[in-house]
Amino acid sequence: MPDCRRCPRPELAFLLPGVSHGHKIPRSVLVVIYTVDLHVLMLERAGWPGFWQSVTGSVDHENEPLAETAAREVREETGIDASQYPLTDWGIEKRFEIFKKYRSRYADGVTHNWEHVFGLELPAMVPVRLEPAEHLRYEWLPWKEAAERTPSWTNRDAILLLPQKRGAGAS
């Protein structure tokens, strides 16, 4: 697609099978970024002040591996290089209804999204570089407080699994 930063010739993306042509693909990742002492990085969305969440993002094209999507979104939204830390596939996928205010980004008739969960364990809190168009600010919160902060049920459920998922090994 023309705005795909990974396509070698974006102007020819329309020729590539599995590449989205103007609409978001309803498949995404949720990456819970946390420290060994279970503090969770939470981001406040720029387009929705007061909406706090972990890193999320859609695949750029049908063939993009989910682990690549997760690492890319972490880098784009926080400036953190996920290749330097254990990025773990938690083996969880949830289907949720897309908020009505965002449905215009998807093809007609698309109302639900599949979200795959990853964890990224850091040794300690690190500085974060936000993408201002996406997020207003960030906070590192104890895991229970982070779960209470997010209005997203999929994000809350993932954070609540953190004590049993942490240190489970990189994918």
Helices and strands as residue ranges (DSSP letters): G 10-15, E 27-35, E 39-45, E 52-53, E 55-58, H 66-78, G 82-84, E 87-97, G 100-105, E 112-122, E 135-142, H 143-149, H 153-160, H 162-165
